Amino acid sequence: MTDYDSGTASTLPFSVSVPGYRLRREAGSDAVGLWFDAEQQSLGRKVTIKVLKPQFEAHEGARREFLAEMDRLSQLDHGNLPHVLDSAREGTLVLVVERIGGRTLEELLVPGKPAGEATALRVARGVARALAHLVEHGFAHKNVTPRLITLREENEPRVVTFRNVVTLEELGGLRGRITQDPLYVAPEQLGGEETIGPAAHGYHVAALLYHLLAGRPPHEGDPQEVARAHFKETFPSLKRIQPFLPVGIYDFIAACTARSPAERPPLPRVVEALEALVDRKDPGLSKPEAKGPGGAPRPRRRRRR
């Protein structure tokens, strides 16, 4: 049996042992798995290990879900996502990824205290890159939220993937079920006839960027009120709160939060625009044209001379 730190009964179940790794402490859990901070003994490398909960060892459905997660995450290889390092598919199911711990984005979002422009753009760019990589592989993230985004050196984000990577088809099937953090939920995820796809991720990133720069989320209140506002109300203007930011930031947020996903830029274009903004360049996105009744463009008023 592998040597490991026994910890205490409250932090580390004594029955858990993974050959080749020294378990340090329990770091979290989800419906089917337990997460541990650990150390790979051969390399002295810090890792995070997810194991199937003991009560599900003989549960066919739970094992199938865990194995499917392994298959999905093993396809991903991006600096803004945790890399899969190892796995065990027989007996106790084990998934080993780069250490996930550290400061979360939630800790950076202090109410009433906007993040700096450079930090906000860097975080938004990293999250957008991660989401675009998922989409390239036919996947999506079902809950883009600050508590599932960790920050490394220079506030470079890493999006936690455990039990949150779904296929694009599965994402569409979640309409009306609030798996996405209501603070950033796209309108089409709540109802209507619009297709739920990669454009929802563009909305998530723009709403998150708004929160970072404004020091408060786009809509406030209880979760139901916030979700209703995203579904029914016009996305608020950041310029009214922060009037001295580059115009390109306002245009970016407006373009990515258009009511219809068809009017938003595709996700690769979202990444390109954020790359430009980080480099203090024009993102090349324009504010969507306001629509009148029936979806027709509103006529422009002539200026009086």
Order of alpha helices (4+ residues) and beta strands (2+ residues): beta-beta-beta-alpha-beta-beta-alpha-alpha-beta-beta-beta-beta-alpha-alpha-alpha-alpha-alpha
